[in-house]
């Protein structure tokens, strides 16, 4: 979040929506950030639905609470699940739709958009062969590579550890293997988090125990991590493309390519789409194009 958005409060956004209602009879769609807005603007009817960027998940929820207190009609929030399956959902029934998984990028990577991107920038036969060797799909292999980091993120959420993942260095099993190394990642994250009471061997054991309870690796994966790992995979296991490997600028380019590859038909296969359509029917407001 940049310095400008930090000063935009929930009150500011709620008041702006109240003012807009005087001239706009359509629906208001509250989203977390610019990337979500870029994705949804491909799908919505902008003559009947106004997109409002709130600059964080918490702020979307706070704006919704303020508008609900006024019995404001025609407003819907879409936010990342963000481990809510494990730590609980905020009480905003009927006013918010959660992503199918921890964030929208996981839905994109679970769709045919991933194979299309691999086909364009990698060697699809090489990627398919690597997945077949693990008896899984290309997407499942990607989520498997990231699962160790997902477990650490979830443990931090559940235990209030406040581990510092932002701007972390991704620790892979080797230079030619895009799988996240659990032990190296634990050491790296604990060193930069400066939490004396957490010991690496204990955290690693807890992560392994947690992973033993996970049936679907998507449930603990974060899209940012998956896109970074995909960027590396396209340079080794999935091909020899170096366009998206390593730094943040390259990550953002790959995330953009994936959003562009994710079309409306793919989104229609998500639970989020079905819930938004149900909200349209119940509220008599419109979000999507015909």
N, C-alpha and C positions, 0 to 999 in steps of 0.2 A: 504494500500500500504506500502510495507516494504522499508527500507532505500535504498536498492540497486536499486529497481525499480524507486524510486523517481529521481535517477540520470540518468535514461535512457530517453533521449529526443526523440521527434518526428524526429528530424534530424538524430539521430543515427539509428532509426528503418528504416527510409526511405532510408538512404544510404546503410544499410545492404540488403534491398530488391533489390536495384539497383545492388549491387554486385552479389547477388544470381541469378539475371536474366541472367548473363553471362553463367551460367551452368545449369539453370533450365528453361524450356520452358512452364511450367504449370502455374496454377493460384496461387495467394497469397490471403489467407483468413485472414483478420485482426480481432482479437478478443480482448475483454476487459481484460480478466484475465485467470488464470489457470483453474478455474472451467468451464468456457465456453469451453476452449480447450479440457478438459477431455470429455465433452459432445460431441462436434462436431467430435472429432477424432474417435468416434464410427461410424460415418456416412460417413465421407469423403473418397475419394480415395487418399491415401497419395502418390501414384506414380504420380498423376496429380495435386495435390493441396498441397501447403505448408502453414501450420498454423503459423501465426506470432502473438505473444502475446504483446499487447501494454500497458498493465497495467492500463488503465483507458479508459472510454468512450471518454473523451475529446481528449486523445492522439490518439485514433483510427481516429477520425475525422480530427485531425491536420495532421497526416501522409497521409491520403487520399488527403487532400488539396495540400500537397507538391508534391505528385506523380501525381495528376491531372495537376498541373502546368507544369509538364514535359511531359504531354500526355502519361504517363505510362499506358500500357495496361495490362489487366488480373488481376487486383486487386479489391477485394470486401471487404467491412467492414460489420460486423454484430455487432450491438450495442443494448443496452437496450433502449426502448422507453423513459423511465424516465420522464413521464408526458408530453411528447411532444404533445400529443393530446390536452392538455390544454394550454401549453406555447409556442408551435410552434416547427417546425422541422428545423434543420440546412439545409442550401442550398447545398446539395451534391447529386443532383438527379442522379440516375443511378449508383452511386458508393457505396451506403450503403443500407443495409436492416435492418429495425428496428424490434425488437421483437414484437409479437402480442399485448403484454401488457407491463407493465412497466419494466419487466425483464423476462428472460427465465424461471425462477422458477414458475412464474404464469402460463405459458404454460404447464409446467410439472404437476402442481397441477390441471389444467383444463382437463387433460387427464386421461385415465383409470389407469395410474401409481399410482394416489392417492388411489383409491379403492384397488389396489393390495397391497400397503403398509399397509393400514388400516387392510386389511384381514390377513396380515402376522404378524403384531405387535399389533393389537388391537382386538376388537370383532366386526366384521362387522355388526352383527345384532343390536348391541347396537348403533353403529354409524348410521346405516340406520334408526333406530327408532327415534333417535334424529333429523335427517334431515327430516323425514316424519312429525314429530310434528311441524316443521317450514314450511312445504309444499315446501321443496326444496331438492336439491341433497346434498350429503356429501360435495362436493367442494363448492357449494353455501353457505352452512352453515359456512364453514371455512372462506370464504371471508366476510361473514356478521359479524363474530366475530372480524375481523380485520379492518372493514371499518372506525371506529373512528380514528384510528391511521393513516390510509391512508389519511383521510381528513386533519389532521394536517400537514402531509408531503406536501400535495398539497398546502395548504394555505401558508406554508413557502416558497415554490417555487414561487408561484404567487406574493407574497408580498415582497420577498427578506428579510425575517426575519432571515435567517441563524440560525434556531433553532437547538439545539445540540441533535440529535437523536443517534449518535454513542455511543455505550456502555450504552445505557439507560436501566433502569429497566422496565420490562414489568408489567403494572398495570392491573390486571384482576378484574372482577366484584366480584369474591370471590375465595377462594382456590379450590373450586370444579366447578367453571364456567370459561371456557377458553375465554369468551368474553372480549375484551379490554374495560376497564372503561374509558370513555371519560373524565370525570371530574378529576379523579385521574391522568390520563396521562397528561392532560393540566397542572395541578399543578406541576407535576414532571418535565416536559420538560421546563416550564418557569423558574422554580427554578434553573435548571442547565444551562440555556441559558443566564441568567442575562441581560435581555432586559427590562429596567425599564418601557418603554412606553407601553408595552404589559400587559394588565390586563386579568386575567384568565377568568372572566365572559364574557368579550368581545370576547376572542378567542374561548371559548366554544360556544357562540352564533353563531359566524361566521362558526364554524365547523358544527353545527346543520343545519344552513341554506344551506351550501354547500351540505351536505348529502341529503337534500331534492331535490336536482337537479340531483343526480346520479342514473342512470337507471341500471347500471351494476357495482356491487361492485369490480369486477376485474379491472376496469379502474383506480381505485385509490389505489389498494393494491400493496404492495411490497413483493417480495418473501421471503426475510429474515424474515419479520414480520410473514408471514403466516406459515413458517416452525417452528418458535419458538412457535406459538400458537398451531400448530399441535402437537408438542412435548408434550405440556401440555394436549391437548385433549386426546391423546393416554393414558394418565395417569388418566383420569377421565371420560369425556363424551363418549369417543370412546373405553375405555378399562381400563386396570390397568397396562400398561407397563410404567416403569420408566426409560427406557434406553435412552430416548431422552429429558427428562424434564429438564428445568432450564439452565444449563451453556452452554458456547460457544462451548466447545468440543462436547457436546451432540448434539447441533444444527448442527455442521459440519457433524457429523455422519449421522444424519437424512437427511441432504441435499444430502449427498453422496448416501444414500440408494434410494432416489427419483430419482437422476440422473441415477442410475443403472436400475431402474424400467422403465425408459422412453426409449422405443425402437424406432427404425427408423420408424416403421409404425405409431406410435403416432405423431412423428414429421412431417410426411407427411400430417397430417390433419391441419397443421398450415398455416397461410398466409405467414409466413417467408419462409417456404419451397417452396411455389409456386413462390415467388419472386426470390429466389435463382435459381430455375429451369429456370425461364424466363431470368435471367441474363446469365445463361449458354448458352441458345439458342442464345441470342442476341450477346454475346461476343465471342462465339465459344471456350470458356474455360470450363474446367470441375471442379466440386467441389465434387459431391457425387459419391459413388460406384454405379455400375449398379444395 
